[in-house]
Amino acid sequence: MYAKHYKTGHVIPDTLIQKLENAGTYGQGFATVEYLASAFLDMDFHISEGTISGTANDFELNSMKNIGLINSIIPRHRATYFSHVFSGGYSAGYYSYIWSGVLDTDAFDQFKKTSLFDAEKANSFRKNILERGGTEEPMDLYKKFRGAEPSIEPLLKKRGLDKKSK
């Protein structure tokens, strides 16, 4: 609709768009696992009861062993970098980035199924999400907009990690 050559007016060829999309998913498996490792480590710190024995690095190694993380991948944010997590307001919050990605891609997928400019869906998003934020349980509001709980499939597809990308 808008990506046209400034002189000729021709749109970007589909083959170039496909190359750009392919480049955008390069390394996403690694990046996703690297990030999720930090999220699991963060959560392990916050669900631990009592005193943690040993060093932060020992705790991290044990946490990564528990999730079966291979040695080729390390958490994006190491245990010794987590000072901001314990200094207030961010506790056990690394998962929220992945969760927001799930919500973002699932909501956008609903527009892609009809039209990016679907007035009915846009109005539902406005009324059930933007106008009502914080007034009801977030999942209830999302289900009113979407008609179902969010699916992880659109996020996996965006990252090139879905079955169809193989």
VOKEMI-14142 format. One record per atom (N, C-alpha, C, CB): z, x, y; residue in three letters. Coordinates in steps of 0.05 Angstrom, whole numbers, plus 5000, padded with zeros to 4 digits. Glycine has a CB too. Example, Ala and Ser with C-alpha at 12.3 -4.5 7.8 and 13.67 -1.06 7.14 Angstrom:
BEGIN
515652644886Ala515652464910Ala515652644934Ala518152264911Ala514252574955Ser514352734979Ser515752585001Ser511452824988Ser
% end
This chain:
BEGIN
500050164976Met500050005000Met500050175025Met502449825000Met501350405024Tyr501550565049Tyr500850855046Tyr504350545059Tyr500750955021Ala500151245017Ala497051285016Ala501451344991Ala495951315039Lys493051355042Lys492451615056Lys491751115057Lys490151725049His489351975063His488851915092His486752085049His489752085109Tyr489652035138Tyr486852035149Tyr491252245153Tyr484852165135Lys482152165145Lys480351965130Lys480952435142Lys480551965104Thr478751795088Thr479751515083Thr478151925061Thr482351485083Gly483551215077Gly483851165047Gly481851005089Gly483051365031His483351325002His486251344994His481651544987His486951184974Val489751184964Val490051424945Val490450924949Val492551494940Ile493151714921Ile492151634894Ile496151784921Ile490651814880Pro489651744853Pro491951704833Pro487751964843Pro491651524814Asp493651474794Asp494451724779Asp492651254775Asp492451904774Thr493052144759Thr495052324775Thr490452304754Thr494852334801Leu496652484818Leu499452354818Leu495652524846Leu499452094820Ile502051944819Ile503452004792Ile501551644822Ile501952004770Gln503152054744Gln504352344743Gln501052024722Gln502852534754Lys503852804755Lys506452824771Lys501752994767Lys506552684794Leu509052684810Leu511352564795Leu508452534836Leu510852344782Glu512952204766Glu513952384743Glu511851934755Glu512052514730Asn512852694708Asn514552924719Asn510352814694Asn513753034741Ala515353254753Ala518153164761Ala513853374778Ala518352914769Gly520952804778Gly522952764755Gly520452534791Gly521952754730Thr523752724708Thr524252984693Thr522652514688Thr523053204703Tyr523453464690Tyr526353544691Tyr521653674703Tyr527453614668Gly530253714667Gly532353504669Gly530653914688Gly531653244669Gln533653034673Gln535653014649Gln532252774677Gln534753084625Gly536553074602Gly538853274607Gly535153134576Gly538053514614Phe540053724619Phe541853644643Phe538653994625Phe540653564664Ala542253494688Ala544153264683Ala540353424711Ala543253064668Thr544952834662Thr547352914645Thr543352614648Thr546853074624Val549053164607Val550953344622Val547953314582Val549853524639Glu551453704655Glu553353544673Glu549653884672Glu552353334685Tyr553953164703Tyr556053004687Tyr552152974719Tyr555152884665Leu556952724648Leu559252894637Leu555452594626Leu558753144631Ala560853324622Ala563053344643Ala559753614616Ala562353364668Ser564353364690Ser565853104691Ser563053424717Ser564352884687Ala565652614688Ala567752594666Ala563552394686Ala566952684642Phe568952674619Phe571252854625Phe567552754593Phe570853094635Leu572953274642Leu574853144662Leu571853544652Leu573753034683Asp575252894704Asp576952674692Asp573352774725Asp575752514675Met577252294662Met579452404644Met575352114647Met578852614629Asp580952734611Asp583352824627Asp579752964596Asp582952944650Phe585153024667Phe586852784674Phe584253174692Phe585552564681His586952334692His588152144671His585152184709His587352174646Ile588552014625Ile590652164609Ile586451904606Ile590852424615Ser592852594601Ser595652504609Ser592452884608Ser597352484589Glu600152414594Glu601952654591Glu601052184574Glu603752684609Gly605652904608Gly604453164619Gly606552954579Gly605753384613Thr604853644623Thr602553754607Thr607253834623Thr600653864621Ile598353994608Ile599154284603Ile595753964625Ile599054364578Ser599754644573Ser597154814573Ser601154674545Ser597555074578Gly595355254580Gly594055254607Gly593255184559Gly591755384609Thr590355404635Thr588455174639Thr588955674637Thr587455144663Ala585354944669Ala582855004652Ala584654934699Ala582255254648Asn579955324632Asn580355254603Asn579355624635Asn582755284593Asp583355204565Asp582954904562Asp586255284557Asp584054754582Phe583754464581Phe580854384581Phe585254344606Phe579254514598Glu576354464600Glu574954514573Glu575054624622Glu575554744561Leu574354804535Leu574954594514Leu575255084526Leu577454504513Asn578254304494Asn576854034500Asn581254264495Asn576653964525Ser575353714533Ser572353724525Ser575553674563Ser571053944529Met568253964522Met567853974492Met567054214535Met569754094478Lys569654094449Lys569853804438Lys571854274437Lys571553654451Asn572053374442Asn569553204445Asn574253244458Asn567853264465Ile565353104468Ile562953234454Ile564753064498Ile563453464442Gly561253594427Gly559153734445Gly559953404409Gly560053814469Leu558153934487Leu557254214476Leu559353974515Leu554654254476Ile553654504465Ile554154734485Ile550654484459Ile554254974476Asn554955204493Asn552755254515Asn555255454476Asn550355164511Ser548255204530Ser548555044555Ser545555134518Ser550354844554Ile550854674578Ile553754694585Ile550054374572Ile554354724610Ile557054724620Ile557354494640Ile557855004634Ile559754404645Pro560054194665Pro559054284693Pro563054104667Pro557854114707Arg556854184734Arg559054264752Arg555353934746Arg561354134750His563754204766His565954284746His564653964784His566654534747Arg568654654729Arg571454554736Arg568454954729Arg573254574717Ala575954484720Ala577354614745Ala577654544695Ala576754864749Thr577955004772Thr576854914799Thr577755304769Thr574654764799Tyr573454664824Tyr574654384831Tyr570454644821Tyr576354274815Phe577153994818Phe579353944838Phe577953884792Phe579954124856Ser582154094875Ser581853834891Ser582354324894Ser579353764898His578953514914His579653264897His576053494923His579553284871Val580153054854Val583152994856Val579353114825Val584753204858Phe587653174858Phe588853154886Phe588953394843Phe587253194906Ser588453184933Ser588252914946Ser586953384951Ser587352714931Gly587552434941Gly584852294944Gly588952434966Gly584752044935Gly582551874940Gly580151894922Gly581651914967Gly580152094904Tyr577752134888Tyr578352144858Tyr576452394897Tyr580752084851Ser581652114824Ser579951974804Ser584552014821Ser579152124783Ala577552014761Ala575051874771Ala579251834743Ala573751984791Gly571451844803Gly568751944798Gly571851844832Gly568452164782Tyr565752274777Tyr563952074763Tyr565952524761Tyr565151904746Tyr563451704732Tyr562151514751Tyr565251554712Tyr563251484775Ser562251274794Ser559351334803Ser564051264818Ser558651594803Tyr555851654811Tyr553851564790Tyr555551964814Tyr554551594765Ile552751494743Ile552751194744Ile553651604715Ile555051074748Trp555250784749Trp553650674772Trp558150694751Trp553750794795Ser552150704818Ser549250734812Ser552950854844Ser548450934797Gly545650964789Gly544750744770Gly545251234775Gly546550654753Val545950434735Val545550184751Val548250394714Val547350124770Leu547049884786Leu544549894804Leu549549854804Leu544050124816Asp541750154834Asp539150104818Asp541750434846Asp538750234796Thr536250214782Thr535949944768Thr535950434761Thr538149824759Asp537949564747Asp537249354768Asp540649494733Asp538549364791Ala537849174812Ala535049194821Ala539749204836Ala534149444826Phe531349494835Phe529349394813Phe530849784841Phe530149434788Asp528349344766Asp527949044767Asp529649414739Asp529848894777Gln529548604779Gln527348534799Gln532148474787Gln527148684820Phe525048644840Phe522348734829Phe525648794866Phe522348944814Lys519749044803Lys518648844783Lys520149314789Lys520348684770Lys519348494750Lys517848264763Lys521648384734Lys518348204789Thr516947994803Thr515348114825Thr518947774814Thr516748184847Ser515448304870Ser517548454886Ser513948094887Ser516848674897Leu518648824914Leu519448654938Leu517549084923Leu517848454945Phe518248294968Phe519048004960Phe515848294986Phe520247974937Asp521047704928Asp523347604945Asp521847724898Asp522747404961Ala524747294980Ala527147164965Ala523447084998Ala526647034943Glu528846904929Glu530847114918Glu527746734905Glu529747334906Lys531447544896Lys532947684919Lys529847744879Lys531447734940Ala532647874963Ala534947704975Ala530547924985Ala534547444976Asn536547264986Asn539047264968Asn535446984990Asn538547264942Ser540747274922Ser542247534925Ser539647234894Ser540847754928Phe542148014932Phe543948014957Phe540048234933Phe542747904978Arg544247895003Arg546747725001Arg542447785026Arg546447474990Lys548647284988Lys550747374968Lys547547014981Lys549947484945Asn551847544924Asn552947824924Asn550547494898Asn551548014937Ile552448284937Ile553348374965Ile550248474926Ile551448364984Leu552048475010Leu554048305026Leu549448495026Leu553748045025Glu555547875040Glu558247835027Glu554347595044Glu558447865001Arg560847794987Arg562448034977Arg560247624963Arg561448284982Gly562748524972Gly565748524977Gly561548764985Gly567348564956Gly570248584958Gly571648314958Gly570848724983Gly570248094957Thr571547834958Thr572047714930Thr569947634974Thr570647824910Glu570947744882Glu570647994865Glu568847524874Glu571147954839Glu570748174821Glu567848274823Glu571348094791Glu567348534826Pro564648634830Pro562748554808Pro564748934831Pro563648554783Met561748484761Met561048184763Met563048534734Met562848014771Asp562147734774Asp560047694796Asp564747574782Asp560347844818Leu558347824839Leu555647924830Leu559247994864Leu555648154815Tyr553148264805Tyr551748064786Tyr553648534791Tyr553347944769Lys552147744750Lys551047504764Lys554247654729Lys552247424787Lys551147204802Lys548347284814Lys553047124825Lys548147534822Phe545547624832Phe543547654810Phe545847894847Phe544247794789Arg542447884768Arg542147684746Arg543348144757Arg544247524741Gly544247334719Gly545147454693Gly541447224715Gly545947714694Ala546947854670Ala548348104680Ala544547924651Ala549748234661Glu550948494668Glu548748704670Glu553048574646Glu549248914685Pro547149124688Pro546549254662Pro548049324709Pro544049344660Ser543049484637Ser542649784644Ser540449364626Ser543149954625Ile542750244629Ile539750314626Ile544450404610Ile538250144614Glu535450204608Glu533850294633Glu534149974596Glu534050154656Pro532450244679Pro533150524688Pro532850054702Pro535750604686Leu536550874694Leu535351074674Leu539650904695Leu535451014649Leu534351194629Leu531351224633Leu534851094600Leu529951004639Lys527151014644Lys526551184669Lys525950734648Lys528051144691Lys527551294715Lys527851594711Lys529551204737Lys529751674693Arg530251954687Arg528452054665Arg533151994680Arg526751884654Gly524951974632Gly526452004606Gly523752224639Gly528651864602Leu530251894578Leu530151654560Leu533151944586Leu528451464566Asp528151224549Asp526351284526Asp527050994565Asp526351114506Lys524751154482Lys521751164488Lys525250934462Lys520851014508Lys518051004514Lys517051264527Lys517450774533Lys518951424538Ser518151674551Ser517551894530Ser520251764570Ser518351854506Lys518152054486Lys515252094477Lys519851994462Lys
% end
